[in-house]
Amino acid sequence: MFRFAAARSVVSASIRAQTATLLNTCRTMACQRVCVVGHKVPDTDAICSAIVRAEELKANGVNATPYRLGDLNPETKFVLEQAGLEPPPLLDESITDCQLAVVDTNNPAELPDNIHTLGVHSIVDHHKLVAGLHTDTPIEIDIRPLCSAGSILFHRFQHQGLDISKTTARLMLSCILSDSLHFRSPTTTPSDITAAETLGSIAEIDVDTYGEAMLKAKSQVSHLTDANLIMMDSKVYEIGGLTSRVSVVETTDATSVLERATGLVTSMEQVTQEQKLGRLLFFVVDIVKQEAVLITADPQLADTVARAFDDATVQKDAATILVTLPGVLSRKKQILPTLEHVLG
């Protein structure tokens, strides 16, 4: 009996010690600063969902601040100006005292190089799961097949009963309209459209008018250099053992971009060398015609891509090759899976 009582006392003391340690750990995590970031070369969803995710975390008692990992594109500048908001500050290497709450990506190549030193707090994303991130403890991961991270955050706010202000609704709506190309992209789901309608009502915005204004802002790229245009909406993947950068420009004025094909090819070669890439693919997504055009100078790549997509057409001149892909609008759902299949 004595031995049993003594053993029970030791176990109870151990449980109390473990509980105290767990509580202290939880308090530490609650007090630790969290930096909310989207991917490098940020788009509207990466920026706006970072702002909204920080708001969600704050509502749950977390010391969270939104940051960005690059310059704003024309569309995102328009969105923030319309919302009356300043851009989030740039997360630089001097910031070392926070964990990262990641939105709109789970790809380590799109995140800070010191991501594992800082630590990952959580992930809210709508892309396929990519290997590479690791954590010391379990974290919250919310990945859903919706068109934007903003869509997921809308449902998270609703599930938690969190108030959605006019400004927050505008930001969530902007995420959806941007990533869905105003519902034209095949990534758009009925849930995204319903969410957009609800958010438009909350923000007191005419969704169609605002969506078209966003597309107009997205297409204002004539002031960008060829190199900047290539890097404006660009992601890095490992495809067939090669580090591959896949860039797109989504526009309602595709002709003005295609006219720059020769200069773009030259800049693509420079970027490939400077960044030590295995390959770089650049697509012009024509929102009006609902097609994508690959610009390249590589005949073998052009032929491979043309054979991979239905009804593709090829136009060649002395310096460039244009491969037109009817019905292709989405890098995530159409371009990338096909590239991984034919180049993998």
Secondary structure as GFF3:
##gff-version 3
##sequence-region A 1 344
A	DSSP	alpha_helix	2	31	.	.	.	ID=ss1
A	DSSP	beta_strand	33	37	.	.	.	ID=ss2
A	DSSP	alpha_helix	44	59	.	.	.	ID=ss3
A	DSSP	beta_strand	64	66	.	.	.	ID=ss4
A	DSSP	alpha_helix	74	83	.	.	.	ID=ss5
A	DSSP	beta_strand	98	103	.	.	.	ID=ss6
A	DSSP	three_ten_helix	108	110	.	.	.	ID=ss7
A	DSSP	alpha_helix	115	118	.	.	.	ID=ss8
A	DSSP	beta_strand	120	125	.	.	.	ID=ss9
A	DSSP	beta_strand	140	143	.	.	.	ID=ss10
A	DSSP	alpha_helix	149	160	.	.	.	ID=ss11
A	DSSP	alpha_helix	166	179	.	.	.	ID=ss12
A	DSSP	alpha_helix	190	203	.	.	.	ID=ss13
A	DSSP	alpha_helix	207	218	.	.	.	ID=ss14
A	DSSP	alpha_helix	226	231	.	.	.	ID=ss15
A	DSSP	beta_strand	234	239	.	.	.	ID=ss16
A	DSSP	beta_strand	242	251	.	.	.	ID=ss17
A	DSSP	alpha_helix	254	258	.	.	.	ID=ss18
A	DSSP	alpha_helix	261	274	.	.	.	ID=ss19
A	DSSP	beta_strand	279	286	.	.	.	ID=ss20
A	DSSP	beta_strand	291	296	.	.	.	ID=ss21
A	DSSP	alpha_helix	299	308	.	.	.	ID=ss22
A	DSSP	beta_strand	313	316	.	.	.	ID=ss23
A	DSSP	beta_strand	321	326	.	.	.	ID=ss24
A	DSSP	pi_helix	331	335	.	.	.	ID=ss25
A	DSSP	alpha_helix	336	343	.	.	.	ID=ss26
###
